[in-house]
Amino acid sequence: LKPRLDIWLFTLQYRDQCTLLLNQLKSFCRVCDELVNGTALREIIATIVAVGNYLNGGTKRGRADGFEISFLGKVRNMKGTKISLLEYVAAEMKKKDSTIVDIKKKYPLLVHKSSELPPIDEMSASVQKLMQRYSNMQKKSEEITKVGDDSEDKFGNVAKDFFATTSELPKNAREEMDKAVATYNRTVMWFGDGEKHKERTAQ
């Protein structure tokens, strides 16, 4: 009885779990695309690099092509005699583009979706878990129906119909995961230094 109940519960939950995960993966890709395709963040980073090179003129640090992305969190704490580096960069950016003050509107997905998304490693593990569980439950279902071999068995008919109509879901989840990993790597390479970054692969 327990194997039948496990499979029955699985058939009730699996579609919703897949739909949620697929939506998360698609949202993740859209957020990454928004970051890469947007110009505002790129211009802010370029301005910070230019200011840093000016301040470090005449030294090896004055010829930088970029910086570790974690440095952005330190900008607000770096202060000159009158204003902070953050305030200076903001003032310079406003000269170039007055709409920069509405930067949140330039990255709506990043602002509204990113906090709802699990880390990519967690999503990758969830995809793997769902695929494995699907495979296990399908095998259990086949074993149970072979033993019974009764065309009037409602459980067997429902289980067969479920696995027949959801066979593409694990494949779709894997494809979306591969897309998300590729998008993640492209985004990190775009903003990262490219040498220290180790590419992720879907598990």
N, C-alpha and C positions, 0 to 999 in steps of 0.2 A: 504493500500500500504506500509506504513512504516514497519509493522512487517515482510512483505516479503523481503523488502530491508535489514532489520537488519539480517535476517537469511541468505540471499544471501551473504552479506558481511562476515558473520561469517564463512560460508562454504569456502570462498576464503582464509581466514586467519588462520583458526584453525590448519590445518596440519603443516604449517610452524612454528606456535607458539609452538606446541607440540614438533616438531623435535628439535627446538632450546633449549627448556627446558630440554628435555631428554638428549641431548648431554651435556648440562651444568652439569646435575646431574651425568652422567657417568664420566665426566672429574673430578668432585669434588671427587668422590670415588677413582679414580685412583691417584689423588694427595695425598689423605689421606693414601692410601695403600703404596705409595712411601715413605712417611714420616715414617710410622710404620716399613716397611720392610728394609729401608735403615739403614746402620750401622754408617755412618759418623757423623750424628747429635747426635746419641746416645753416640758415643765416645767423642765428644766435650763436651757434657753435663757431662759425667762421669769425664772428666779431670777437668772441672770447679768445680765440687763437691769435688774432691780430693784436689785441690788447696785451696778451701775455708776451708775445714776441717783442712788442715795443718796450714793455717794462723790463724785459730781460735782454734788451739790446746789448750787443758786445760780448755776450756769453754764449755758450753752447746751447743753452736753453732758449735763446732768442731766435732760433731758426727752426722752431717746431712746426710740424705739419698737422699736428693734432694733439689730443690728450686723452687720457683714460676717461671713459664716460662717467666714472664715479666722481670725477673732479667737479662735475656740475653741482653736486650736493654741497660743495665747499665754497662756491662762489659767493653766497650771501654773507659768509663770515670773513671774507677778505676785504679789509678796509684801508682806504688811503687817508690823507690828512683831512679831507672834507666829506667825501662820500665813499660808499662801498663799491666794490667791483660790480656787484649786481646792479646798483643804481646807475653806474656809469654805462654799463652795457645796455640797460633799458633805455637810457636817454639817447644813446647812439642808434639803437634800433628804431626808436620813434622818429628819428630824423630820416631814416631810410624808408620806413613804412609806418605810417600813422595807425594802420589797422592792427599793428602788432599787439596793442593793448587788449585786443579781443582774441588772443591766441587760442583760448579754449574753443572758440567757434571754428578755428582752423583744424582742430583735431577732435571732432565730436565723438568719434568711436573710442579714441584713446581715453577721453574724459569719462564717458558714460559706460563703456563696456569692459575696459581692462581690469577694473576692480572685481568684476563678477567672474573672471576667467581663472581657472586653476592653472598652476605652472605647467609648462609643456611636458615636463617629465611625468607629472601626475596624470595628464591626459593620455600620454603614451602608455602608461601602465594600465589605465582603465580600458583602453582599446584592446590591449593584449589579454586582459582578464575576460572581457566580454567575448572575444573570439574563442578563447579556450573553453569558456563555460558553454558557449553555443555548441562547440564540437562535442564536448562531454555529454551534454543533454541530448543531442541528436543520436549519439551512440546508445545511450540508455534507452531512449524511446524505441529505437530499432530492435534492441534486445527484448524489450517487453512485448512489443507487437509480434515478434517472431514466435515467442513462447505461446502467446494467446492465439495468433493467427485466426482471429474471428472478425469477419467482415461487419458484424453487428456491434463490435466493441466501439462505443462512442469515444472513449478515451483515445484509442488507436487512430480513429478517423480524424479527430481533432488535432492530435499531435502530428500526423502525417501532413495534414493541410497546413498547419503552422510552419513546419520546416520547409515545405514546398514553396510557400509564399514569402519566406524570409531568407531564403538562401543567399540573396545578394547583399544583405545587410552587413555581414562580417567583412565582405570584400570592400563595400563602400566605406566602412569605418577605417579599414587599413589604407585605402587610397587617400582619404581625407587626412589621415595621420601623416602619411608620407608628404602630402602637400604642405601641411603645417610645419613639419620639420624643415623642409626645403626653404619655406618662407622665413622661418626663424633664423636659419643659417645665413640667408641672404641679408636679413635685417641686421644681424650682429656684425657681419662682414662690412656692411655699409657704414655702421657707426663705430665698429671696433677697429683694432689696429691690424687685424688680418693675420698676424703672425702668432700671437699668443692664443688666439681663439681656436679651440678644438671643435670641429664640426660634430653636431649631434646626429645620431642615426636613430630611426624608429626601431623600437625593440620588438 
